[in-house]
């Protein structure tokens, strides 16, 4: 047996000896860098102005034809959608072929074929290319736009709009575009059921007649084809296409929001929030800025696992499956976007982290190592993109379209390597705007209060999935007024007569602030004086005293006099019938309507204080009790929001109700207050409140 | 165990077929059982280094669903020689890209590298096979990441659980009853020891294929592969689940969703991929839904205007899989109208022979798809590994089309009659429930 084992050992050693032993402790050295060779292309311009680009690649016996028109964005207004309808409808019938003839001929040769508002695409085996081009040119030159097909397309599109309403990703991109560019910009306007219904055949025919002209088009041919065949085919199928003047459009650049603007789309039952932080930028493709922006984006959240967003939100905090950013250049107006899909609980934390990473790039130059890594990544991406012959075709088109030097892409890697961290910082300050962004969130309503704090003025924009303004509220019945709601409330907590007889009260309870447990004790003489003491293990940590005129706040041995705002709050708190006296306090109250909160109908009353504070109260329609208050206080450009939810009411034996469990969320800090004792008319005197 | 045709250290030369360029490759086994496939192509200076492990969600057990996919995430954590989270750094810093995916039947890892970094790819993948190291912190982080992946790709998508819900009803006796993403509860329940066992059982050279495509030196690569992978010890033979018969009888169900348009799913159980009947079924699906002139598109979407979308797909699996048709109704259309209309199309497959013209169209479509498929190094490496793993015949990358071309019109009708039967079917109505829209 032993002998047998040793012979196996010998055999294993022999086997191992055959292979070269490698040092596994470190990565193997790279070989000499391969030369990155960009494939060649040929191009020519036809008499009618059509520019043809040909990239020969005989690896596979197939060929593709992509016709691309350079059309300015078009504002469609109340007929939003007609431009895309026009593209789609081109292949739905010609003067010589019915739609069925087109689709069955295309399918018979196993080709791919599609038409759009700015071009036509066809790909097939080389042996079928003539058959496909016959249909291609027929669709391009003699589309008939049958009325019946328009009706069918409308029906499908409207169904599509309905189905989109539960797709958080399409809603996110739709709403993002709407706010970034504005509803009056071609990039921001939205197709709705109404606009689709407004579209006529005439709109489509006009579009085709105005814009489908060879002098604004490229025909890009890629694949198993020779230049000779390409020329012959271009002449045979596209020479009869006639030139024409094409309308040019100009649009005002969209404005940036003055401060961060939270845009929220409530999605019932959502288990994730789709976050997208976005705004317009000025960035033209193929410029040096665009190259630097692309380096910047690859540091922030381009592709791969090493970007800052990915490392922070996925690998470090596990908030998301993936976090990404994009700094998109565009001929008219570009845009920045950064976001992730994250579970509901970490929505606000995720926004904080994304904003943190964006801001950091505007203040700290990236180190040399990071920069080198990103250059390596981009060099690799560039090299790999050359595997597809379509890449060279795209380069050829850009060289022509933007009037670039012929060797523009040959020198791409040199230009990339010359980018410095100062270049990046300079551009970051221009295109990363963490204080002028739309923070769009498509998610569960439960996250709303958490994201409000990110809004500069505390007033978030809310939309429905279809882009219409979200109205939480329905109108209250005509006979219900602010006074009725307040009276009902007073009645519900004990009634005006009983409450008016209360001379004083005291309460004792506990604060639960996550880690810390604090004791709270407060005592009040109605309309006269108030004191609250918060203590830990019997030691007072904070004391607030209002003696009827002045108010003092002592904290950790330090005392200070409170301002008018705090005194006003103390006065209101000591008035057990304050709701009936709001006008006396300089508060204007308005009943906004009825909103559903946690399944229950609530009257919503907005109270605007003379000092600008806005508090919104929610009163249960059935019980009359106040269940929630949201307070927004503007501080300079930002707003502080706090939300107080009354979880339950207690009741004294005299039938007076008081909030016994209260949750408060202020600036992301959650506090739960539980009242253990509530006594009416304890013996207290005004002089006990002497400051 | 399937009989496999192994060509030890011999290049496989391939006969002519049509106009398609042949994918040339060589393949051989290392002594530890690792199967190696090499495809050389110098047109771009890149190389795809890929490893396919023949393990997927079908190798999981009830109570531990999602394990294979979760494990795929963990295998990016590190090894004895690669620090936590450094896999991606090595590849990306070298100008490469990497990722992985998990199906019912296999897990596939790939590194796409500049060709001068071939050895880096071999080192990384051999470390993954030999020395994977998974620490507590990594497990906890990836557990949460995978949960977010499930929410993002299933729970928070319109009709997001269509696929898992269909599988659950189509399979009662087999481990195809769940999707690779598995369940959140099972992910929570997984113990550290489960991962250790999973690794030692399935991540062994005799259960893997190393498939490399691109710009490499054929004289050096075999030595390098031997250096990096030769010393990895062979594992035990893999015990694979055997497919058990599924009960006959239609499964019907209604699932309430917040999505507003009704959606119909019809799934029929079909034979395993690679069988003659499978190719006949796949051609039936081409007939039903490939292209705008296909039967479902023409009849259900265009002429009757019942659906805004209608399609049929072959869900091919190593063991008997499914064919899946689904249709999203146009507004105002009831699910049962959709079902009646689709059933009528299915009935036609059984009773009316297809015309010569339609038959030729199918063959042309399949030819075009087949020829156009192998356009990237990454795609070729994966296809080669799949063909070897599932069929034991790597050269099917060039010849599988012959199997399609052999299918006759009669074969198709027979397949329709045999498999497209009510007792072999799962029908699910996804219907809108307004109460799910309450906040």
Interface residues (C-beta under 8 A of the other chain):
Chain A: X15 X16 X18 X19 X20 X21 X22 X24 X25 X26 X27 X28 X29 X30 X31 X32 X33 X34 X35 X36 X37 X59 X60 X61 X62 X100 X103 X104 X106 X107 X108 X109 X110 X111 X123 X124 X125 X126 X127 X128 X152 X155 X156 X158 X159 X160 X162 X163 X165 X166 X167 X168 X266 X268 X269 X270 X271 X272 X274 X303 X304 X305 X306 X314 X315 X316 X318 X319 X320 X321 X341 X342 X343 X373 X376 X377 X379 X380 X381 X383 X384 X386 X387 X388 X444 X445 X596 X599
Chain B: X19 X20 X21 X31 X43 X44 X45 X46 X76 X80 X81 X85 X88 X89 X90 X92 X93 X94 X95 X96 X97 X112 X113 X114 X115 X116 X117 X118 X119 X120 X122 X123 X127 X131 X140 X141 X142 X143 X144 X145 X146 X147 X148 X149 X151 X152 X153 X155 X156 X157 X158 X215 X223 X226 X227 X228 X230 X231 X258 X259 X260 X261 X290 X291 X292 X293 X294 X298 X301 X302 X305 X308 X328 X329 X330 X331 X357 X360 X361 X364 X365 X366 X367 X368 X369 X371 X372 X374 X375 X376 X377 X436 X437 X438 X439
